């Protein structure tokens, strides 16, 4: 696992396409959170169950896929630098955006949450002052609202921690990582590329999820770590083992069939027991653990396999999106929360409200991304280098503006 093992033909452009597409789905998913019955910061007066089956198409696998792609990107960064340089780079490119986001970008989300759920009338500046002072005086849905918070930026915190852990292993246990890569390549060969990860994810969901839940609080989120760190390490190994990507490409159709069948089963189960007082039998809950895992991993293999088959090429549009997608990610949820709260006051029809919210979100994220790219002082606050990427750079592997 040295820099010399990477050559230009190793560039995996399809992972860039997958990353951009996954973040685009994330933006749409968070807009959907405004309209479903699941807990979120603000809610539309039209919220209900109708969109929930659509949300469940991507909810099991979208973030796991992003962790996998982030692991692959980290592999290429590690190939061009020492472990210490990798750690410093990750700190510089992820910690500053995380702190800036928590201090400036995220607070409006918490503000409109207490406005809607608690009837807070103190004004935004008064709330922001309390937010920055670690105020513990807000209780929402029976739990103390933790301030400051990272909300959707939890992904950045996790990628930062995983990258630092990996840098430590590269410095102290590089042969162990090499053996892990070889072992994973053997495990993910042939049908095992579908079977073993599904079994692994099903066991995690059956054993860890009931005990620890999902908190996104980093220190106690053991189920999420077991899934996400595994995906991150798998992506790291995938970038150095071309056979894994080739296997995913060969299995893309069976993986898609598995994901679709599992989605049908899980979405039906969730729809039948959608009411708060509807309690499914314990045996049925246990049976859904492997079904969820099958959708999760089947969709990931299908996405990577089809992308490798059809999208493994660079383009000017891709180079633009690779640089802009991290600023898009940082700002999108705040735009949705702020715009959604104000649109809800207009008493529009569901179609008009949803269309306007989508337009504001997409237009606002695009505008924010362009402003960040063109404004030198803003670039490091959103994870970009101070100077734009040279025109000659290509692909995910050598891409200097790659963040996650």
Secondary structure, DSSP 4 states (H G I P E B T S, - for coil): --GGG--GGG--HHHHHHHHHHHHHHHHHHHHTTTSSS--SS--TT--STTHHHHHHHTTTHHHHHHHHHHHHHHHHHHTS-HHHHHHHHIIIIIHHHHHIIIIISHHHHHHHHHHHH---S-HHHHHHHHHTT----EETTEEPPSS--GGGHHHHHHHHHHHHHHHHHHH-HHHHHHHHHHHHHHTSTTHHHHHHHHHHHHHHHHHHHHH-----SSS-HHHHHHHHHHHHHHHHHTT-HHHHHHHHHTHHHHHHHHHHHHHHHHHHHHHT-STT----HHHHHHHHHHHHHHHHHHHHHHHHHHHHH--S--HHHHHHHHHHHHHHHHHHHHHHHHHHHHHTTT--HHHHHHHHHHHHHHHHHHHHHHHHH-HHHHGGGT--SSPPPTT--HHHH-TT---
